[in-house]
Amino acid sequence: MQEVSSVRSTKRKDARVNPKLEFPIGKEQIQRKKLDPQYVAGFIDGEGSFSVSIGKHKTLRRGFEIRPEFEIELRKDDQEILERICVTIGIGRIYDCSYERYGWYPHAKYKITSIGNLTEYLFPFLDKHPLQAKKKKSYLLFKQIVLMVCTKEHLSDQGFNKIVKLRDELRALGKKAKTYSGMISEFDKKIE
């Protein structure tokens, strides 16, 4: 019998871009021991990344969506430590990353992208076990942006513009700060 609609297909294809990669795993699938929270905070100081992207979104009134993201990326052979961090913090997913086209080793990435999970799990964890290095500034800016989104401040022009400025400060603290410094993105030009 021939398929009528691929939307309700019974012959589902794998939706992943690269079917060789494993599906993301979450805390519920991991059977590892927790780490010392201070160790995790130190690990985040060294390897963690706080980022906020602003992308076009057709159905939103403003036309842009604010997407905060916390991640740690390591080589695949260090995935166990990411699993233990996931269990210690209590939330997040671990994704398989392939960099074959660059000739790199495979990587694994631990991510938290949900605003609810960031405010309910990550922020209390990092407030209780504070970061000690310069990444603390990045965390505080990131947290301020996420809390502004939680209180819907991003819906006003003033709040949205403040988030864009805070995001620029966050970018300026990152490891690509030299390439970012003084450059204005197309998005930023549209806002001004």
Backbone as ProteinMPNN parsed JSONL, in Angstrom:
{"seq_chain_A": "MQEVSSVRSTKRKDARVNPKLEFPIGKEQIQRKKLDPQYVAGFIDGEGSFSVSIGKHKTLRRGFEIRPEFEIELRKDDQEILERICVTIGIGRIYDCSYERYGWYPHAKYKITSIGNLTEYLFPFLDKHPLQAKKKKSYLLFKQIVLMVCTKEHLSDQGFNKIVKLRDELRALGKKAKTYSGMISEFDKKIE", "coords_chain_A": {"N_chain_A": [[0.835, -1.184, 0.0], [0.544, 2.218, -0.813], [2.018, 5.144, 0.59], [0.115, 7.905, 1.726], [0.502, 10.375, 2.958], [3.405, 12.029, 3.981], [3.63, 13.249, 6.376], [2.273, 11.849, 8.346], [3.602, 9.473, 8.307], [4.251, 6.006, 8.401], [6.596, 4.948, 7.947], [8.908, 6.106, 9.26], [11.669, 8.282, 9.01], [14.993, 8.743, 10.226], [15.381, 11.654, 12.019], [17.635, 13.077, 12.65], [20.415, 15.149, 11.699], [22.878, 13.998, 11.145], [22.875, 10.71, 10.952], [24.685, 8.956, 12.109], [25.336, 9.871, 14.59], [24.694, 9.644, 18.102], [21.54, 9.616, 19.902], [20.445, 12.391, 21.955], [21.14, 12.29, 25.486], [19.623, 12.22, 28.705], [19.387, 13.14, 32.225], [17.848, 11.136, 33.431], [18.639, 8.822, 32.133], [21.159, 8.275, 32.932], [23.434, 6.585, 34.932], [25.344, 7.354, 37.101], [27.71, 8.405, 39.637], [27.321, 11.323, 41.708], [29.236, 14.369, 41.537], [31.552, 16.304, 43.558], [30.122, 19.343, 44.401], [31.659, 21.727, 44.437], [33.784, 21.063, 42.795], [32.439, 20.826, 40.357], [31.613, 23.48, 40.003], [34.116, 24.68, 39.69], [34.893, 23.382, 37.358], [33.033, 24.398, 35.57], [33.87, 27.036, 35.647], [36.23, 26.788, 34.186], [35.576, 25.406, 31.743], [32.922, 25.925, 31.032], [30.221, 27.573, 29.225], [28.389, 30.459, 28.706], [25.825, 31.699, 26.83], [23.888, 33.914, 24.767], [21.679, 34.015, 22.224], [20.117, 35.856, 19.618], [17.578, 35.48, 17.5], [15.79, 35.49, 14.354], [12.237, 35.198, 14.305], [9.301, 34.157, 13.02], [6.639, 34.119, 14.055], [6.508, 35.628, 16.373], [5.654, 38.766, 17.893], [7.558, 40.88, 17.93], [9.36, 39.79, 16.194], [11.746, 38.63, 16.752], [13.591, 36.222, 18.644], [14.759, 35.409, 21.874], [17.36, 33.412, 22.915], [18.734, 31.831, 25.451], [21.607, 29.933, 26.519], [23.378, 27.414, 28.18], [26.398, 25.661, 28.188], [28.754, 22.909, 28.074], [31.464, 21.682, 26.412], [33.281, 18.84, 25.501], [35.898, 16.492, 24.551], [34.766, 13.389, 23.202], [35.726, 11.143, 24.551], [35.789, 11.99, 27.148], [33.216, 11.996, 28.063], [32.01, 10.828, 30.299], [32.502, 12.53, 32.489], [30.877, 14.691, 31.854], [28.407, 13.452, 32.068], [28.359, 12.95, 34.809], [28.385, 15.565, 35.762], [25.927, 16.405, 34.808], [24.199, 14.807, 36.36], [24.864, 15.783, 38.882], [24.119, 18.538, 38.79], [21.483, 18.18, 38.099], [19.883, 18.417, 35.869], [19.541, 18.76, 32.26], [20.958, 17.915, 29.006], [22.938, 15.613, 27.108], [24.717, 15.815, 24.188], [25.781, 14.28, 21.177], [28.518, 15.13, 19.21], [29.873, 15.606, 16.015], [32.866, 16.116, 14.365], [34.024, 15.319, 12.042], [34.453, 16.3, 9.451], [36.336, 18.261, 9.85], [38.446, 16.838, 10.676], [38.735, 16.374, 13.371], [38.657, 14.958, 16.707], [35.779, 13.139, 17.875], [33.197, 14.858, 19.764], [31.424, 15.601, 22.845], [28.57, 17.259, 24.111], [27.269, 19.027, 26.787], [24.227, 20.473, 27.584], [22.032, 23.089, 28.677], [19.084, 24.539, 27.893], [16.516, 25.385, 28.354], [14.615, 27.966, 29.738], [13.196, 27.686, 32.103], [14.515, 25.473, 33.298], [17.044, 26.561, 33.601], [16.569, 28.585, 35.505], [15.495, 27.119, 37.613], [17.279, 25.04, 38.253], [20.111, 25.413, 37.418], [20.822, 28.13, 38.164], [20.245, 28.245, 41.04], [22.126, 26.292, 41.808], [24.612, 27.424, 41.028], [24.519, 29.75, 42.511], [24.669, 28.809, 45.062], [27.102, 27.505, 45.0], [29.384, 29.389, 44.178], [30.991, 30.735, 41.216], [34.498, 31.312, 40.732], [36.388, 32.457, 39.075], [37.007, 34.7, 36.247], [34.789, 34.07, 34.771], [32.619, 34.398, 36.313], [31.571, 36.964, 35.966], [30.449, 36.699, 33.435], [28.491, 34.811, 34.008], [26.828, 36.286, 35.76], [25.847, 38.332, 34.07], [24.533, 36.75, 32.17], [22.615, 35.502, 33.79], [21.134, 37.752, 34.564], [19.994, 38.492, 32.101], [18.408, 36.216, 31.526], [16.612, 36.274, 33.693], [15.343, 38.672, 33.138], [13.969, 37.955, 30.843], [12.28, 36.065, 31.964], [10.634, 37.696, 33.518], [9.337, 38.966, 31.552], [10.353, 41.319, 30.502], [11.585, 41.628, 28.113], [9.678, 42.099, 26.236], [9.032, 44.747, 25.988], [10.218, 47.678, 24.238], [12.299, 49.061, 25.482], [13.241, 47.18, 27.387], [14.017, 45.074, 25.667], [16.067, 46.306, 24.173], [17.865, 46.736, 26.254], [18.511, 44.106, 26.904], [19.851, 43.374, 24.556], [22.109, 45.026, 24.77], [23.237, 43.987, 27.141], [23.779, 41.415, 26.248], [25.75, 41.992, 24.372], [27.774, 42.87, 26.095], [28.244, 40.453, 27.398], [29.22, 38.908, 25.262], [31.578, 40.324, 24.767], [33.129, 39.531, 26.879], [33.84, 36.969, 26.281], [35.846, 34.296, 24.747], [36.214, 35.009, 22.135], [36.474, 37.683, 22.116], [38.345, 39.507, 21.068], [37.904, 39.425, 18.328], [35.337, 40.268, 18.273], [35.224, 42.767, 19.46], [34.397, 46.101, 18.992], [33.041, 45.612, 16.643], [29.96, 45.793, 14.896], [27.1, 43.971, 14.649], [24.846, 42.954, 11.97], [22.295, 42.684, 12.984], [22.387, 44.336, 15.235], [22.714, 46.797, 13.985], [20.245, 47.16, 12.788], [18.631, 47.551, 14.989], [19.445, 49.98, 16.077]], "CA_chain_A": [[0.0, 0.0, 0.0], [1.344, 3.419, -0.961], [1.823, 6.184, 1.609], [-0.645, 9.05, 1.255], [1.081, 11.589, 3.518], [4.661, 11.789, 4.696], [3.501, 13.834, 7.711], [1.857, 10.776, 9.245], [4.222, 8.291, 7.737], [4.599, 4.888, 9.276], [7.986, 4.629, 7.603], [9.623, 7.28, 9.77], [13.11, 8.371, 8.798], [15.723, 9.336, 11.329], [15.334, 13.104, 11.839], [18.926, 13.701, 12.952], [21.172, 15.581, 10.534], [23.874, 12.958, 10.914], [22.345, 9.523, 11.631], [25.742, 8.222, 12.822], [25.414, 10.407, 15.948], [23.767, 9.073, 19.065], [20.489, 10.507, 20.371], [20.8, 13.054, 23.217], [20.761, 11.564, 26.702], [19.303, 13.082, 29.831], [19.708, 12.683, 33.577], [17.126, 9.901, 33.734], [19.298, 7.68, 31.487], [22.538, 8.196, 33.41], [23.626, 5.908, 36.22], [26.688, 7.731, 37.57], [27.757, 9.075, 40.936], [27.435, 12.773, 41.687], [30.548, 14.944, 41.826], [31.581, 17.361, 44.563], [29.619, 20.562, 43.756], [32.733, 22.71, 44.251], [34.521, 20.615, 41.616], [31.61, 21.175, 39.2], [31.71, 24.936, 39.847], [35.444, 24.93, 39.121], [34.877, 22.871, 35.987], [32.27, 25.386, 34.801], [34.769, 28.185, 35.525], [37.221, 26.528, 33.145], [35.071, 24.877, 30.474], [31.532, 26.289, 30.776], [29.957, 28.668, 28.3], [27.078, 31.092, 28.816], [25.605, 32.488, 25.616], [22.526, 34.347, 24.449], [21.542, 34.363, 20.813], [18.861, 36.505, 19.254], [17.33, 35.062, 16.129], [14.5, 35.835, 13.765], [11.129, 34.287, 14.603], [8.175, 34.683, 12.237], [5.356, 34.219, 14.751], [6.566, 36.544, 17.511], [5.285, 40.139, 17.556], [8.768, 41.655, 17.653], [10.059, 39.16, 15.071], [13.007, 38.064, 17.23], [13.503, 35.333, 19.802], [15.955, 35.398, 22.726], [17.648, 32.022, 23.261], [19.892, 31.634, 26.326], [22.124, 28.567, 26.487], [24.571, 27.072, 28.958], [26.955, 24.407, 27.666], [30.14, 22.482, 28.274], [31.812, 20.741, 25.341], [34.543, 18.129, 25.706], [36.072, 15.351, 23.649], [33.843, 12.277, 23.475], [36.3, 10.216, 25.524], [35.555, 12.566, 28.474], [31.775, 12.134, 28.242], [31.608, 10.418, 31.653], [32.507, 13.686, 33.391], [29.673, 15.448, 31.528], [27.283, 12.715, 32.648], [28.375, 13.16, 36.256], [27.98, 16.96, 35.966], [24.482, 16.412, 34.567], [23.565, 14.218, 37.54], [25.117, 16.67, 40.016], [23.27, 19.732, 38.653], [20.121, 17.667, 38.168], [19.109, 18.668, 34.64], [20.338, 18.988, 31.055], [21.095, 16.828, 28.043], [24.265, 15.443, 26.522], [24.597, 15.603, 22.751], [26.912, 13.751, 20.429], [28.938, 16.086, 18.175], [30.85, 15.051, 15.089], [33.658, 17.101, 13.639], [34.794, 14.53, 11.072], [34.842, 17.103, 8.293], [37.525, 19.028, 10.215], [39.487, 15.918, 11.094], [38.851, 16.433, 14.823], [38.061, 13.88, 17.478], [34.362, 13.38, 18.215], [32.961, 15.597, 20.993], [30.126, 15.495, 23.512], [28.203, 18.584, 24.599], [26.243, 19.098, 27.826], [23.515, 21.73, 27.368], [20.761, 23.459, 29.3], [18.561, 25.626, 27.068], [15.202, 25.799, 28.833], [14.661, 29.053, 30.722], [12.723, 27.111, 33.362], [15.583, 24.649, 33.874], [18.136, 27.453, 34.009], [16.203, 29.278, 36.743], [15.157, 26.178, 38.685], [18.379, 24.137, 38.601], [21.469, 25.944, 37.264], [21.06, 29.336, 38.958], [20.415, 27.92, 42.467], [23.383, 25.549, 41.987], [25.753, 28.343, 40.944], [24.427, 30.722, 43.604], [25.114, 28.101, 46.269], [28.52, 27.174, 44.782], [29.718, 30.455, 43.227], [32.179, 30.689, 40.369], [35.582, 32.073, 41.339], [37.223, 33.106, 38.063], [36.358, 35.794, 35.509], [33.527, 33.605, 34.201], [31.555, 34.848, 37.213], [30.95, 38.128, 35.327], [29.606, 36.17, 32.353], [27.332, 34.181, 34.635], [25.927, 37.31, 36.295], [25.172, 38.955, 32.925], [23.646, 35.721, 31.623], [21.498, 35.353, 34.726], [20.329, 38.966, 34.475], [19.225, 38.406, 30.851], [17.387, 35.166, 31.665], [15.589, 36.757, 34.622], [14.572, 39.699, 32.421], [13.042, 37.229, 29.96], [11.276, 35.458, 32.853], [9.683, 38.728, 33.945], [8.765, 39.499, 30.304], [10.87, 42.653, 30.19], [12.022, 41.627, 26.717], [8.547, 42.445, 25.382], [9.042, 46.197, 25.763], [11.375, 48.124, 23.45], [13.374, 49.411, 26.417], [13.785, 45.936, 27.923], [14.685, 44.348, 24.582], [17.332, 46.994, 23.89], [18.759, 46.478, 27.39], [18.994, 42.731, 26.747], [20.841, 43.383, 23.469], [23.34, 45.615, 25.319], [23.821, 43.015, 28.076], [24.32, 40.325, 25.431], [27.006, 42.487, 23.807], [28.751, 42.819, 27.189], [28.548, 39.034, 27.589], [30.089, 38.516, 24.144], [32.877, 40.983, 24.921], [33.895, 38.802, 27.9], [34.142, 35.633, 25.776], [37.174, 34.063, 24.179], [36.284, 35.633, 20.821], [36.315, 39.116, 22.379], [39.207, 40.29, 20.182], [37.267, 39.526, 17.019], [34.04, 40.923, 18.449], [35.409, 44.133, 19.942], [34.267, 47.181, 18.038], [32.244, 45.234, 15.484], [28.521, 45.862, 15.103], [26.437, 42.987, 13.802], [23.72, 43.443, 11.187], [21.148, 42.759, 13.893], [22.542, 45.529, 16.059], [22.52, 47.973, 13.127], [18.801, 47.283, 12.581], [18.019, 48.012, 16.232], [19.791, 51.392, 16.32]], "C_chain_A": [[0.882, 1.251, 0.0], [0.998, 4.446, 0.119], [1.079, 7.37, 1.001], [0.014, 10.35, 1.712], [2.362, 11.252, 4.258], [4.611, 12.365, 6.102], [3.14, 12.759, 8.725], [2.411, 9.434, 8.789], [4.486, 7.225, 8.786], [6.031, 4.457, 9.019], [8.863, 5.815, 7.977], [11.118, 7.174, 9.476], [13.729, 9.005, 10.023], [15.846, 10.837, 11.074], [16.67, 13.794, 12.116], [19.647, 14.072, 11.659], [22.195, 14.516, 10.164], [23.419, 11.703, 11.648], [23.401, 8.684, 12.347], [25.839, 8.664, 14.285], [24.369, 9.76, 16.837], [22.699, 10.101, 19.425], [20.943, 11.175, 21.666], [20.358, 12.219, 24.42], [20.532, 12.565, 27.825], [19.633, 12.421, 31.152], [19.077, 11.332, 33.9], [17.777, 8.653, 33.125], [20.711, 7.443, 32.021], [22.584, 7.554, 34.794], [25.056, 6.158, 36.695], [26.581, 8.392, 38.932], [27.882, 10.576, 40.744], [28.877, 13.175, 41.989], [30.423, 15.93, 42.984], [31.126, 18.653, 43.87], [30.687, 21.635, 43.531], [33.586, 22.36, 43.028], [33.764, 21.019, 40.353], [31.678, 22.675, 38.945], [33.061, 25.315, 39.233], [35.535, 24.493, 37.67], [34.142, 23.857, 35.072], [33.111, 26.65, 34.61], [35.734, 28.006, 34.352], [36.632, 26.195, 31.783], [33.655, 25.314, 30.11], [31.396, 27.47, 29.833], [28.523, 29.159, 28.495], [26.897, 31.941, 27.564], [24.13, 32.822, 25.45], [22.516, 34.709, 22.972], [20.177, 34.992, 20.592], [18.65, 36.215, 17.778], [15.946, 35.461, 15.656], [13.468, 34.762, 14.095], [9.865, 34.866, 13.975], [6.909, 34.934, 13.044], [5.361, 35.152, 15.956], [6.307, 37.98, 17.048], [6.504, 40.975, 17.156], [9.527, 41.094, 16.447], [11.393, 38.55, 15.456], [12.781, 37.243, 18.489], [14.829, 35.379, 20.553], [16.168, 33.976, 23.21], [18.91, 31.926, 24.131], [20.318, 30.166, 26.328], [23.367, 28.447, 27.358], [25.088, 25.76, 28.4], [28.389, 24.183, 28.111], [30.414, 21.466, 27.183], [33.199, 20.167, 25.595], [34.705, 17.059, 24.626], [35.202, 14.196, 24.122], [34.406, 11.32, 24.526], [36.226, 10.754, 26.958], [34.062, 12.7, 28.784], [31.316, 11.758, 29.646], [31.552, 11.609, 32.606], [31.288, 14.565, 33.119], [28.437, 14.773, 32.111], [27.205, 12.941, 34.152], [28.006, 14.608, 36.606], [26.473, 17.079, 35.809], [23.728, 15.883, 35.789], [23.715, 15.141, 38.748], [24.224, 17.913, 39.963], [21.798, 19.331, 38.68], [19.289, 17.871, 36.919], [20.082, 18.827, 33.472], [20.363, 17.764, 30.163], [22.523, 16.802, 27.521], [24.084, 15.048, 25.067], [25.911, 15.101, 22.177], [27.247, 14.76, 19.337], [29.999, 15.429, 17.303], [31.566, 16.184, 14.379], [34.54, 16.402, 12.619], [35.292, 15.378, 9.915], [36.059, 17.977, 8.568], [38.699, 18.134, 10.598], [39.723, 15.916, 12.595], [38.309, 15.158, 15.444], [36.576, 14.173, 17.689], [34.257, 14.075, 19.578], [31.6, 15.251, 21.581], [29.85, 16.868, 24.115], [27.071, 18.449, 25.609], [25.574, 20.452, 27.699], [22.293, 21.86, 28.261], [20.264, 24.669, 28.513], [17.214, 26.149, 27.553], [15.351, 26.877, 29.906], [14.205, 28.551, 32.086], [13.792, 26.293, 34.051], [16.764, 25.496, 34.332], [17.81, 28.098, 35.356], [15.965, 28.322, 37.904], [16.333, 25.325, 39.144], [19.753, 24.812, 38.564], [21.732, 27.154, 38.158], [21.167, 29.038, 40.455], [21.732, 27.175, 42.742], [24.567, 26.508, 42.003], [25.69, 29.453, 41.989], [24.921, 30.1, 44.91], [26.605, 27.782, 46.206], [29.07, 28.166, 43.753], [31.0, 30.202, 42.439], [33.227, 31.623, 40.958], [36.397, 32.866, 40.327], [36.431, 34.191, 37.329], [35.047, 35.368, 34.866], [32.344, 34.002, 35.078], [30.831, 36.05, 36.618], [30.003, 37.677, 34.216], [28.336, 35.561, 32.924], [26.331, 35.234, 35.125], [25.174, 38.054, 35.18], [24.135, 38.008, 32.325], [22.399, 35.572, 32.491], [20.568, 36.558, 34.65], [19.448, 38.931, 33.217], [18.092, 37.399, 30.987], [16.267, 35.631, 32.597], [14.745, 37.869, 34.0], [13.558, 39.039, 31.48], [11.931, 36.597, 30.798], [10.208, 36.473, 33.276], [9.089, 39.485, 32.749], [9.204, 40.923, 29.977], [11.291, 42.762, 28.735], [10.907, 42.03, 25.747], [8.444, 43.951, 25.12], [10.299, 46.561, 24.964], [12.566, 48.415, 24.356], [14.043, 48.15, 26.973], [14.549, 45.147, 26.875], [16.034, 44.977, 24.269], [18.342, 46.786, 25.016], [19.334, 45.067, 27.3], [20.058, 42.663, 25.653], [22.164, 43.955, 23.98], [24.032, 44.662, 26.292], [24.441, 41.841, 27.317], [25.65, 40.744, 24.807], [28.113, 42.493, 24.859], [29.199, 41.382, 27.428], [29.486, 38.541, 26.492], [31.488, 39.092, 24.3], [33.747, 40.284, 25.966], [34.376, 37.445, 27.399], [35.511, 35.524, 25.145], [37.33, 34.636, 22.776], [36.188, 37.148, 20.938], [37.16, 39.964, 21.435], [38.579, 40.461, 18.812], [35.945, 40.263, 17.112], [34.194, 42.407, 18.749], [35.31, 45.153, 18.813], [33.434, 46.858, 16.811], [30.761, 45.315, 15.832], [27.874, 44.892, 14.129], [25.306, 43.636, 13.022], [22.484, 43.615, 12.058], [21.2, 44.044, 14.714], [22.325, 46.804, 15.256], [21.027, 48.22, 12.912], [18.128, 47.879, 13.808], [18.255, 49.506, 16.432], [19.071, 52.347, 15.444]], "O_chain_A": [[1.861, 1.319, 0.743], [-0.16, 4.594, 0.507], [1.383, 7.789, -0.116], [0.08, 11.316, 0.952], [2.408, 10.316, 5.056], [5.445, 12.023, 6.94], [3.651, 12.764, 9.845], [1.747, 8.401, 8.884], [4.893, 7.52, 9.91], [6.606, 3.689, 9.79], [9.48, 6.444, 7.118], [11.739, 6.128, 9.666], [13.062, 9.722, 10.769], [16.357, 11.249, 10.033], [16.814, 14.985, 11.839], [19.505, 13.389, 10.645], [22.351, 14.178, 8.99], [23.564, 11.634, 12.869], [23.053, 7.79, 13.118], [26.36, 7.929, 15.123], [23.293, 9.377, 16.376], [22.912, 11.305, 19.279], [21.74, 10.599, 22.407], [19.336, 11.533, 24.375], [21.167, 13.618, 27.881], [20.102, 11.283, 31.193], [19.689, 10.49, 34.557], [17.491, 7.538, 33.563], [21.382, 6.502, 31.597], [21.851, 7.947, 35.702], [25.881, 5.245, 36.682], [25.519, 8.871, 39.332], [28.462, 11.049, 39.766], [29.633, 12.427, 42.609], [29.32, 16.339, 43.344], [31.697, 19.021, 42.844], [30.628, 22.37, 42.546], [34.052, 23.248, 42.313], [34.366, 21.496, 39.39], [31.789, 23.101, 37.795], [33.128, 26.175, 38.356], [36.176, 25.152, 36.852], [34.573, 24.117, 33.949], [33.075, 27.267, 33.546], [36.019, 28.954, 33.62], [37.144, 26.66, 30.764], [33.224, 25.092, 28.978], [32.323, 28.261, 29.662], [27.573, 28.377, 28.456], [27.723, 32.805, 27.273], [23.251, 32.106, 25.93], [23.249, 35.593, 22.529], [19.212, 34.69, 21.295], [19.427, 36.639, 16.922], [15.051, 35.732, 16.455], [13.784, 33.574, 14.156], [9.414, 35.945, 14.36], [6.173, 35.874, 12.746], [4.298, 35.437, 16.508], [6.697, 38.361, 15.945], [6.471, 41.69, 16.155], [10.244, 41.823, 15.763], [12.101, 38.013, 14.605], [11.894, 37.536, 19.291], [15.896, 35.388, 19.939], [15.286, 33.388, 23.837], [20.025, 31.939, 23.609], [19.49, 29.271, 26.16], [24.282, 29.267, 27.282], [24.308, 24.839, 28.161], [29.12, 25.108, 28.466], [29.676, 20.491, 27.043], [34.155, 20.893, 25.866], [33.769, 16.762, 23.884], [34.94, 14.055, 25.316], [33.647, 10.747, 25.308], [36.57, 10.033, 27.894], [33.689, 13.45, 29.687], [30.332, 12.312, 30.138], [30.651, 11.69, 33.441], [30.719, 15.129, 34.054], [27.526, 15.447, 32.592], [26.118, 13.103, 34.706], [27.381, 14.851, 37.638], [25.816, 17.772, 36.585], [22.722, 16.464, 36.197], [22.789, 15.265, 39.55], [23.639, 18.299, 40.974], [20.962, 20.056, 39.219], [18.105, 17.533, 36.906], [21.284, 19.006, 33.667], [19.85, 16.705, 30.525], [23.217, 17.818, 27.493], [23.393, 14.079, 24.751], [26.996, 15.457, 22.638], [26.356, 15.201, 18.611], [30.912, 14.775, 17.806], [30.934, 17.101, 13.855], [35.664, 16.831, 12.359], [36.418, 15.202, 9.449], [36.744, 18.395, 7.635], [39.81, 18.615, 10.818], [40.789, 15.504, 13.054], [37.6, 14.384, 14.801], [36.166, 15.333, 17.68], [35.12, 13.901, 20.438], [30.739, 14.684, 20.907], [30.765, 17.555, 24.57], [26.042, 17.835, 25.325], [26.253, 21.479, 27.703], [21.612, 20.879, 28.56], [20.933, 25.702, 28.466], [16.818, 27.256, 27.188], [16.114, 26.72, 30.858], [14.762, 28.944, 33.112], [13.966, 26.401, 35.265], [17.407, 25.184, 35.334], [18.661, 28.155, 36.244], [16.207, 28.677, 39.057], [16.382, 24.925, 40.307], [20.481, 24.791, 39.557], [22.755, 27.204, 38.841], [22.095, 29.529, 41.098], [22.373, 27.394, 43.77], [25.427, 26.423, 42.881], [26.721, 30.041, 42.317], [25.513, 30.777, 45.75], [27.291, 27.785, 47.228], [29.208, 27.821, 42.58], [31.94, 29.561, 42.909], [32.887, 32.611, 41.608], [37.034, 33.854, 40.692], [35.327, 34.553, 37.738], [34.264, 36.223, 34.453], [31.196, 33.948, 34.636], [29.611, 36.158, 36.744], [28.899, 38.203, 34.073], [27.244, 35.765, 32.395], [25.125, 35.087, 34.926], [23.994, 38.369, 35.335], [23.013, 38.408, 32.013], [21.277, 35.522, 31.988], [19.347, 36.402, 34.67], [18.276, 39.304, 33.275], [16.954, 37.682, 30.612], [15.092, 35.4, 32.31], [13.559, 37.99, 34.306], [12.43, 39.512, 31.341], [10.771, 36.594, 30.388], [9.027, 36.14, 33.376], [8.427, 40.51, 32.916], [8.51, 41.646, 29.262], [11.348, 43.86, 28.182], [11.168, 42.275, 24.57], [7.834, 44.372, 24.137], [11.305, 45.853, 25.005], [13.701, 48.061, 24.038], [15.271, 48.066, 27.023], [15.616, 44.606, 27.163], [17.031, 44.272, 24.116], [19.541, 46.672, 24.761], [20.513, 44.856, 27.586], [21.061, 41.967, 25.81], [23.228, 43.427, 23.657], [25.256, 44.535, 26.279], [25.497, 41.335, 27.697], [26.576, 39.937, 24.724], [29.259, 42.16, 24.557], [30.384, 41.12, 27.635], [30.448, 37.828, 26.776], [32.475, 38.421, 23.998], [34.969, 40.425, 25.944], [35.237, 36.83, 28.028], [36.241, 36.507, 25.02], [38.448, 34.743, 22.273], [35.856, 37.825, 19.965], [36.726, 41.045, 21.037], [38.703, 41.52, 18.197], [35.482, 40.827, 16.121], [33.367, 43.214, 18.326], [36.033, 45.081, 17.819], [33.147, 47.751, 16.013], [30.356, 44.947, 16.935], [28.082, 44.986, 12.919], [24.857, 44.731, 13.36], [21.722, 44.567, 11.893], [20.199, 44.743, 14.869], [21.809, 47.788, 15.785], [20.594, 49.37, 12.859], [17.16, 48.63, 13.684], [17.367, 50.219, 16.901], [19.274, 53.557, 15.551]]}, "name": "protein", "num_of_chains": 1, "seq": "MQEVSSVRSTKRKDARVNPKLEFPIGKEQIQRKKLDPQYVAGFIDGEGSFSVSIGKHKTLRRGFEIRPEFEIELRKDDQEILERICVTIGIGRIYDCSYERYGWYPHAKYKITSIGNLTEYLFPFLDKHPLQAKKKKSYLLFKQIVLMVCTKEHLSDQGFNKIVKLRDELRALGKKAKTYSGMISEFDKKIE"}
